[in-house]
Amino acid sequence: MSKLFKIFLYVLIITTFGFNKSDEICNNKIGEKISTFRLRNIDNSFISLNDFKNAKGFMIIFTCNHCPFAKLYSKRLNALNKKYKPLGVPLLAINSMDSLLYKEESYEFMQSKAKSDKFNFCYLQDANQSVGKDFGAKHTPQAYVIWKEENNWIVKYEGAIDDDGENPDKANPFISNAVDELLLGKKVTLPQTESFGCRIFYRK
């Protein structure tokens, strides 16, 4: 991909999908407690953090159907869940996009995307956007790692999944590194990174 085309694509995405530079920095949620939630999965079941009795933590990914940035990560999300779910750290993807604003973010479109991309993880609809607000998620994709401490879910990492959407083999795997450290009982070396993508517009 030429440099000129990349610049054109970047400008097009900014103007079309509502990204701006103020969205790049995540809220500082590190060390904060996250409330458990119960959301509808694409198989019509309802999923709660409490359903995973043996979970040590979770990788929480705010994503959606229409965002070009989010579309780059389906295979990587499948790989993360395949690797870490057996180790007690499942991946949960959450769609907090306003389905009234974006028709392609409807529950039916979520089901279609999960099927076409062969998701091996739960893809949950945050219909009233309460979970997105609790995390402070601003755009898609945006990643969090929460960890169980004294029966509370504590944010240990927030930011980007990695640092190269186009070239996964060259990417620095931020979320994977964070989970590896937590599984070893270590403190996360890089608990917060910058991420960007399509803005999540919250209804008032």
C-alpha positions in Angstrom: 0.0 0.0 0.0 1.5 3.3 -1.1 2.1 6.1 1.5 -0.2 8.4 -0.4 -3.0 5.9 -0.4 -2.5 5.3 3.4 -2.9 9.1 4.0 -6.0 9.2 1.8 -7.5 6.2 3.7 -6.7 7.8 7.1 -8.4 11.1 6.1 -11.4 9.2 4.7 -11.8 7.2 7.9 -11.5 10.3 10.1 -14.2 12.1 8.1 -16.5 9.1 7.7 -16.3 7.3 11.0 -15.9 10.1 13.5 -12.4 9.5 14.7 -10.4 12.4 16.1 -7.2 12.8 18.0 -8.8 13.5 21.4 -10.1 9.9 21.3 -6.6 8.4 21.1 -5.9 8.4 24.9 -7.9 5.9 27.0 -9.4 6.9 30.3 -7.1 5.9 33.1 -9.0 3.0 34.5 -6.0 1.0 35.7 -6.7 -0.3 39.2 -10.4 0.4 39.1 -13.1 -2.1 39.8 -15.5 -3.1 37.0 -19.1 -4.1 37.7 -20.2 -7.5 36.5 -22.6 -7.4 33.6 -25.1 -9.5 31.7 -25.3 -9.1 28.0 -26.9 -11.0 25.1 -24.6 -13.1 23.0 -25.1 -13.8 19.3 -26.6 -17.2 20.1 -29.4 -15.5 22.1 -28.0 -16.6 25.4 -27.1 -14.1 28.1 -23.6 -14.0 29.3 -22.2 -12.7 32.6 -18.7 -12.6 34.1 -20.0 -14.8 36.9 -20.8 -17.6 34.4 -17.0 -18.3 34.1 -16.4 -19.9 37.5 -12.8 -20.7 36.8 -11.8 -17.5 35.1 -8.7 -15.7 36.4 -9.4 -12.7 34.2 -10.9 -11.6 30.9 -9.7 -9.9 27.8 -12.5 -7.4 27.0 -12.5 -6.0 23.5 -14.9 -3.3 22.4 -15.5 -3.8 18.7 -18.2 -3.4 16.1 -19.2 -4.5 12.6 -18.6 -1.5 10.4 -15.3 0.0 11.6 -12.3 -0.6 9.2 -9.9 -0.7 12.1 -12.0 -3.4 13.9 -12.3 -5.5 10.8 -8.5 -6.0 10.8 -8.6 -7.9 14.1 -11.0 -10.8 13.7 -8.4 -13.5 13.2 -6.2 -12.1 16.0 -9.1 -12.1 18.4 -9.8 -15.8 17.6 -6.2 -16.6 18.2 -6.1 -14.8 21.5 -9.2 -16.6 22.7 -7.9 -20.0 21.5 -4.6 -19.4 23.4 -5.8 -17.9 26.7 -9.3 -19.3 27.3 -7.8 -22.7 28.3 -5.6 -20.8 30.7 -8.5 -19.2 32.4 -8.6 -15.9 30.5 -11.4 -15.9 28.0 -12.0 -13.1 25.4 -15.3 -11.3 25.4 -16.1 -8.9 22.5 -18.6 -6.2 23.2 -20.5 -4.1 20.7 -21.5 -0.8 22.4 -22.2 1.1 19.1 -25.5 2.8 18.8 -27.6 0.5 16.5 -30.0 3.4 15.9 -27.2 5.5 14.5 -25.6 2.6 12.6 -28.0 0.1 11.1 -25.0 -2.3 10.4 -24.5 -2.6 14.2 -27.9 -4.3 14.7 -28.0 -7.6 16.5 -28.7 -9.4 13.2 -25.6 -7.9 11.6 -23.6 -9.0 14.7 -24.8 -12.6 14.2 -23.8 -12.4 10.5 -20.4 -11.0 11.3 -19.7 -13.6 13.9 -20.7 -16.4 11.5 -18.7 -15.0 8.5 -15.6 -14.4 10.6 -16.0 -17.7 12.5 -15.8 -16.1 15.9 -14.8 -18.6 18.6 -15.6 -16.2 21.4 -18.7 -14.5 22.8 -19.8 -11.4 20.8 -22.1 -9.4 23.1 -24.5 -6.6 22.4 -24.4 -3.7 24.9 -27.8 -2.5 23.8 -28.1 0.3 26.4 -24.4 1.1 26.2 -24.0 0.8 30.0 -21.0 -1.5 29.9 -19.2 0.7 27.4 -19.8 3.7 29.7 -18.6 1.7 32.8 -15.3 0.9 31.1 -15.0 4.3 29.5 -14.6 2.8 26.1 -14.3 5.5 23.4 -13.8 3.7 20.1 -13.4 0.4 18.4 -11.3 -1.6 18.8 -10.3 -0.9 22.4 -8.9 -3.5 24.7 -9.0 -4.2 28.4 -7.7 -6.9 30.7 -9.5 -7.3 33.9 -8.3 -9.6 36.7 -10.0 -11.2 39.7 -8.8 -9.9 43.0 -10.8 -10.7 46.2 -13.9 -11.4 44.1 -13.7 -8.1 42.3 -12.8 -7.5 38.6 -9.9 -5.0 38.4 -8.6 -3.3 35.3 -5.0 -4.2 34.7 -4.5 -3.1 31.1 -6.3 -0.8 28.7 -5.5 0.4 25.2 -4.6 -1.2 22.0 -4.7 -4.9 21.1 -1.3 -4.4 19.4 0.5 -1.7 17.5 0.1 -2.7 13.9 -3.3 -3.4 12.4 -2.0 -4.1 8.9 0.9 -6.4 9.8 0.1 -8.8 12.7 3.4 -10.6 12.4 5.3 -7.3 13.0 3.0 -6.1 15.8 3.9 -5.6 19.4 1.3 -7.8 21.2 0.3 -5.5 24.1 -2.7 -7.4 25.4 -1.0 -10.7 25.1 2.1 -9.5 27.0 -0.2 -8.1 29.7 -2.0 -11.5 30.1 1.3 -13.4 30.1 2.6 -11.2 33.0 -0.5 -11.6 35.0 -0.6 -15.3 34.6 3.0 -15.4 36.0 1.8 -13.3 39.0 3.7 -10.2 37.8 2.7 -6.6 37.5 1.9 -5.5 34.0 4.9 -3.7 32.6 2.9 -1.6 30.2 -0.6 -1.2 31.7 -1.8 1.6 29.3 -1.2 2.2 25.6 -2.7 4.5 23.0 -5.4 3.1 20.7 -7.7 4.6 18.1 -10.5 3.7 15.9 -14.1 4.6 15.1 -15.8 6.6 17.8 -18.5 5.2 20.0 -21.3 7.7 20.2 -23.2 7.4 23.5 -26.9 8.3 23.7 -27.7 10.7 26.5 
